[in-house]
Amino acid sequence: MDNLSGILNQHTFATTINHSGQLSGIKHFGQHGQLHLLESGTVRLNRPGQREILMDRPSVVLLPKGASHYLESVGDKPARLISASVTFTIASSSLLINALPDIVYLQVSPECSLSCTVQWLFNEVFEQRFGKDIMINKLGEIFMLQVLRHATEQGSLHQGAIAALNHPQMRKVIEVIHNQPGHHWTLNELASIAAMSRSKFAESFKTLVGQTPNDYITDLRLAVAQQLLRHNKPVNFVAGEVGYEHGSALVRIFKKKLGVSPRQWLQQSRGNQVSAAGAMV
């Protein structure tokens, strides 16, 4: 299994366009992750307590963790850009999201690569063509892989997550967890797979991954459950697939992690998709 692909498969995300066209003055963003694609003009990106970023040529900015910030148009001519909120479908403490830097900034170049994918992604958003939804989903997967590749090559990916994926013993543990998220894993079982003592494994996992094995498994189960709910699977069925005996147990996990029940989450998710469709018109 490709280590990054295995993690990425459980980290789907939804995007909702919250600005398209010209920008004059200041516009604030926050709460969710945010993607900005500047097509022309000049803007300043400001985050509280952080150095501002001057975007004076076609460029892409991704803030995956929902940092409060604002864009300010600079100069006499309005800037032209597209912005979209990015909401990941699992808790923000996940391995992948923790691995991403707070901000990714790339200038659009003729060489294309990630910049080309983002441009293609937003072109699909605004066009009404056959297979549009599938295309957007696939381009989104490619985009996130390219972000990870770029961050890795630039050395800006947080060391804990990469260390976990590259650690020969811990990699085996992550792989078996992802292959069987519904299994009732015990600390002893996982420690045995890692060929470590129980205490050493628990300490190493927390150090490398950034959360306990139990918390990581819970987040993964939640992600798998969300995927199944999107495919209209009943709550009781979903609960069994991800390792819970009854639907009520899954409901408790959803409320604890997300503040809503599985059905409420699904309604909200579908509502966001409708809002995104309305923003495209």
N, C-alpha and C positions, 0 to 999 in steps of 0.2 A: 504493500500500500504506500502511495505517495503520502508522506507524513503531513504536509501542509494541506493537501487535498482532503485527507480524512478529517482534519479539523474544520476546514472550510465548509464541508458538506453539511455540518450542523449549525452553520452561522449564516443562514439566509437573512436578507434584509429587505426592507421596503423603502421606496423613495417617493416623496411627495414634492412636486415643484411648488416653491413658495415665492419665486420671482422669475420673471422672464421679460426681456426687453431692456429698455433704457433705465438708467439709475441716475437721478439727480439728488444731491444732498446726502442724507444719512439713512441707512436702514439697519435695524437691529435683528440679530439672530441669536438662538440659544436653545437650551433644553435638549434637543436632539442633535445627533451628528449632522454635519452640514457639508455639502459639496458646492463649490462655486466654479463656474467656467466663464472666464472673462474672454469675450470675443474682440472687443475694441475699447479704446479709451483708457483712463487711468483711475484706479481706486486705491484707497488705503484700507487695510484690514487691521483693526485694532482689537486687542484682547486685554482685559484688566490686568495690570502688572506685568505685561509681556511686551517685547519689542514689536513695533508695528511693522507690517509688511507692505511695501509699495508694489502694486501690480500695475506695471506700465506697458505691458505687452501681453498678447494672448497667453493665458496661463490657467492652471488648474490648482485649486486648493481644496484639500479634504481635511475636515476636523471630525474625526470619527467618534469622539467621546462627549459631544454635546457641550462644548465650552461656550460661554456667553461671549459674543463679539459683535462688532458692527462694521459695515462697509461704508466708506465715505468717498463720494465722487470727487475727483480732483481735476481742476482745469475748467475751461469754458464749455467744452463739449461733453454731453452726457456719456457715461460709460454704457456699454451694451454687454449684458451678461445673463447667464442662466444660473439659478440657485435651486437646490433641492435639499430638503431634510432627509437624513438617512437614519432609519430606525432599525437596529438589529433586533432579531427575534428572541434573544436570550439575555440573561442578566449581564450587566456591564462588567462584572468581575470575570468574564470568560477568558480563556487562554488567548484566543485570537485578538479580541479587542484590547486586552492588556498588552499584547505584543506590538500593536500599532503605536507609532509616536503620536503625540498630541496634535501635530499638524503635519501634513504632507503638502509641499509646494513644488510644483513643476511648471516650467515654462513650455508652452506648446512650440514644438520645433518641426521642421520639415521631415525629420526622421520618424515622426509619428509615434509609435509605441503606445504608452499609456494614454498620452494626450489624444491620439487618434481614436482610441477606444471610447474615451469619454465623449468626444465629439459625435461619434457614431451612435453612442447610447442616447444622447439627447436628440439627435436627429430622428431616431426611432420614436422617441416620446412624442414628438410633435407631428409625426406623419401617421396617417391612417392607412396601414398596409396589411396585407395578409400575413398572419403569423406574428403580429406585432408583440403580443405579450410574451411569447416564447423567446423571441429575439431579445427583448429587453432583459429577461431573466438570464439568458446565456451570456449576453454582453456584460451584465452585472457580475457574473461569476468570473469572467475573464478579467474585468477591471480590478476586482479585489485581489486576484492572483498577481496581477501586474503591480499593484500597490505593495503587496508583500515582497515581491521580487525586488522592486526598486528599493524598498526600505532595507532589505537584507544586503543588497549590493552596496548601499550607501553606509551601512553599519549603523543605521538609526533604529533598527528593530530592537525592542527591549530584550535584554540579555536573558531574563528568566525564562520566557517562553521558548526562545530559540534553544536555550540550554536543555530544556525539557525534551524538545523534539529531537535534538541531536545526541542526547544522553542514551547510550546503547541499552541500558537496563530500563530507564524510565520510558523510553520509546515503546518498548514491548508492552508495558502496562497501559499506556495511552491507546495503543492499537487494540488490545483486547477489550478495553472498556468501550471503545467506539464500535467494535464489532458486535458486542453484546451489552448494550446499555440497559436492557431489562433484567439482566442477571443480578442476583442478590450478592454483590461482591462484598467480601469481608476484608478487613485489613490484613488478616493472615494470608488470604489467597493472593492478594495483590503483592504483598511483601515477598511471597514465595516466587511469583513470576519475576520479580525484580532481583531475586536471589539476594535479598537483604533481610536483616532482622526486622521485626515489626516496628520497633522504635526508630531504627535508622531509616526505614522506608517512609514512615510518616513524616519525619523531619525533612528528608530529602525532597519528597513530593511537595510539601508546603514551601520549601525554599525555592525550588525550581519553577513550579507552576504558579505559585502565588495564592493558593487556596488549598484546603484539605481535600483528600481524596473523596470524601463523602459530598462535600460541596460541589466539587467538579462533576461527579456523577449526577447529582441532582440537576445541575445546569444543563448537562447533556440530555438527560431524560426530558427536561422541559422543552428543549429544542426539538427533539424527536416528536414529542407530543404535539407541538405546534404544527409541525409538518403534516402529521396525520389528521389533525383537526381541519386543516386547509383542504384536505381531500375528503371531507364530510364523513369521517369515521366517528361512530358514537363514542361518547366520553368513557363509558365502561370498557369498550374495546381498546381504546387508546391507553387507558390505565393499565390493562393487562399487558399490552405490548411493551410498555416502558417500566414494568417491574412493580406495579402496585396492584394489590388484590381487588380493590374496590375503587369505583369512580370518585367516591368521597375523599379518598386519600389524595388523588390527583387534584381535586378541587382545592384541598388545603394547601398543596404545594403552589398552585397558581396564585392563590390569594396571598400567600406568604411572600412569594417572589415578585409578583406583578400587581398585586392589589385587586385583582378581579378573578372571577371564575373562568373556566375554559370557554364556556359559551359566551360570556361577556367579552373575553379577549377576542374570540372569533368575530363577533359583531363589530368590535372596534377595528380589527384588522381589515374587514371587508369595507367598513366605512371609510377608512383611509384610502383604500383603493378607489372607491367612488369619488372621493375628494380629489384624488390625483387625476382621475379621468376628467373631472370638471375643469381642473386647472389647465388641461391640455387643449380645451376647446378654444 
